[in-house]
Amino acid sequence: MIGPAAAAIRERLDGRTPHVAIVLGSGLGQFAERLGDAVRMPYADIPGFPSPTVVGHSGELVAGTLAGRSVLVQSGRFHMYEGHPAALTALPVRVFARLGIQTLVLTNAAGGIRRGFGSGTVMLIADHINLSFRNPLFGPVIAGEERFPDMSDPYDPALRALARDVARRLRIPLAEGVYAGLLGPSYETPAEIRMLERLGADAVGMSTVLEVITARAAGIRCLGFSAITNPAAGVTLQKLHHLEVMETAYRIAGELAGLIEGVVAEL
C-alpha cells in the first residue's frame, strides 16, 4: 500500500514538497495547531492507513508550514499492541520516504526509569533498545531500503547537537538518554523496570523504535524526543494510568513544540 498511500497524499499536497515529517506521541496532537496553511488528511482517506484506537491519537496527517519550512505531521500512530504487524507500524515512514522526506522527528510519551526524571522532563533520545522482539524489515526487501542498515547512530548526531543548542537558546531543560521500546499494552512491572535500568535504559515506551529502524533503512535522518509523563513502575509508589499520562503530555506539549519548531527553523 506504499504507492497508493503516497499517491493519495501527494495529490492533497498540491505541489508542496515537505522537508520534514513529525510524528506525534500520545497527548501531543495539539502540535499540529502550530502549522500555517494546514491541509488535514484523515487516515480514512489514505489507502492502507487504519484508524487509531488509542485515546490521544487523532488519526490524521497534517501538511503545512512551520518556521518557514514545509512539514508533514503524523497525528496518530499504529501500535502493534492494537493488533497490527510490525510492517504496518512502519507504513507511514515508508510513505514519507516515497514522498522524498529526508528528516524525521519523532516524539513519544514515556515512563522515566532514570532516578531524578520527574513528570514533565523532556528527554532527547540518544539511542534505543528494541525489546518488542519485532523488526519491520523482516521479509522481502522494500525498494529503496537497505537489507542490513547500520544502526550505530540511529538518532542523527548533528540533529541531536542542534536540538541541544536550540534548547539552550530557549532555556528549555533537556535531558538525554536511552529509550527502551516494548510491545505493550500493559505497563511494566517493577521487576521489569529494574531489568531495564540494568540494561541501560533511561525511559520506556511502546513506540518509536520500529519507525526509526525503518527510517534508517531508507536513509532518513532521525531525531527523537520523549516526554517523560510519569516515573516508571517501582521508581515511586505512584500508580500508572493512561489518562494521567495524557494530562502530563498536554502540560509539557508547548515546551516540546517550541523546541521542535526551533530545530525545524534551523534545518
Buried (B, 14 or more C-beta within 10 A) or exposed (E): BBEEBBBBBBEBBEEBEBBBBBBBBBBBBBBBEBBEEBBBBEBEEBBBBBBBBBEBBBBBBBBBBBBEBBBBBBBBBBBBBBEBBBBBBBBBBBBBBBBEBBBBBBBBBBBBBBEEBEBBBBBBBBBBBBBBEBBBBEEEEBEEBEEEBEEEBBBBEEBBEBBEEBBEEEEBEBBBBBBBBBEBEEBBEEEBBBBBBEEEBBBBBBBBBBBBBBBBBBEBBBBBBBBBBBBBBBBEEEEBEBEBBBEBBBBBBEBBBBBBBBBBEEB
